Amino acid sequence: MKKTYLILAACVTAFTANASLLTDPPETPAQKVARETVASVQATRNVLIGQLRDGVSRLWDSPDPQGALDLLGSHAAEVVGLYQSLVDYLQTVLTQAGDQAGLQEIAHISAKVPPLTIHEDGRVTALPFPSPSPIP
């Protein structure tokens, strides 16, 4: 096992020390910063969409979403509102970026959320999805 780690460490060291093996010609400092900035923005986008997907799925794919909302009580509206704020934010950012794939993913995630009634005391009641209209 130690031998495997030593070989892996040697490979990582060799690749780090010989960055020119990976970039020909070598990156300028400005190119490196630009590449890392784009990677950071993409990672942030992916994390935010992933967190939205996870939170929505946890509630709406659960066996008893209304039971969970009931347990949240007066805090349910706050939770639902925070997720809606994240949807709104992502839609704005992804629209500005022209990220159609991201917008489609947000729409797919949002489609899991049924119509909701938000009560004055902060409780939330999930309503059934409307029945599809029959095709004439």
Secondary structure, DSSP 8 states (H G I E B T S, - for coil): -HHHHHHHHHHHHHHHHTGGGTSSS---HHHHHHHHHHHHHHHHHHHHHHHHHHHHHHHHTSS-HHHHHHHHGGGHHHHHHHHHHHHHHHHHHHHHHT-HHHHHHHHHHHTTS--EEE-TTS-EEE----------
